[in-house]
Amino acid sequence: MLSKLHIKKGDTVKVIAGDSKNQQGKVLKVLVEKSKAIVEGINLMSKHTKPNAKSPQGGIIKKEAPVHISNLMVIDSTGKPTRVGRKLDDKNKLVRISKKSGEVIK
């Protein structure tokens, strides 16, 4: 069974471990089954491409590689990295909250 993840597409996250440590970026895609996320401008790799319709010249392009979810922390509205909790709001809907400030994470 897959567990719930603390990161969603569109979140701003900070990398807390690895080569890209202390860098921030926006989550472009979450790979739930692998527990990884692709973050804009983080963990770049070089990909060699043959000439095709998209790139007639071909060559080497920089592309984001997935980062494990455990190496990412969500940035809350105050701009600081925080752990994520869940809480029922006034409409009985489960929302994500910042453990540091207690505010709802949008």
N, C-alpha and C positions, 0 to 999 in steps of 0.2 A: 504494500500500500504506500502511496506517495504522501508525504507529509506536506502541510501548508508551508509556503515560503514567506519570508518577511520582506521580500522585494517584489515589486511589480514593474511592468513596463512604464516608462515615463518618470520613475523616481530618480532623484539625484543621489548618487552614492559616492562614498569615499573608499578607496582601496586600502585595507589595513595590513596586507601581507603580500609578499612577492616582489617581482621586479618593478611593478608600477606603484609601489607603496606611496601613500600620501597624495595620490592624484585623485581628482574628482571628475565625474562625468555623468551623463544621462544614460539610463538603461534603455537600449534599443530593442532587446528581445530577451525573454527568459526561457531557457530550455529546462522545463520542469522535470522531465524524466532523467536528465543528467545532473540536476541541481547546479546548473551553471547559468550565467548571464553574459550577454554581449553588451559591453559598455562603450559608449562613444569616445574614441581617442585613447582607449586603454588597451594594453596588451596587444600592440600592433605586430603583425607578422608580414613578411614579404611573400607575395604569391606571384609566381611566374605564369604569365598567360600567353597563349598563342594568339595570333591575329584573328579577330572575329568581327561581327557586325558592330558590337558595342565598342570595342577598342581595335580599330583597323591596324594600328601600329603594333599592338601586342606589348610585351615587355613586363616589367615588374611593378605590381601595384601593392600598396599598403592596405591591409585589411585587419579589422578587429577580430581577435580570437576570443573564445569564451573564457570567463574567469569563474572559479568556483564561488558559489553563494556565500560560503563561510568566510571568504576573504573580503567581503563587502559590508559596509555599514551605511544605513540610510541617513541622509542629511535632513534634519527637520527644518521648520520655518525660521528658527533662530540662526541657522547656518552651521550648527555643530552636529557631529556624528552622534547617533543615538541608537540604543536598542529599541526594538519594536514590541509593543504589547497589543493585546486585543481587549476590547471592552464593548459592552452593549450600550448604544446611545439611547436617547429618549424615545426613538421610534422602534426600539427593540431590534436594531440592526447592528451586526458586529462590525466595528470600525477599528482601524489601526491607530494606536496612540504612541506618542514619543515617551519613552521611559524617563528621559531627562526633564522635559518641560511639562509633560502631561497633556499636551495639545494633540488634536486629531491630525493625522498625516493625510494630506489630500493626494 
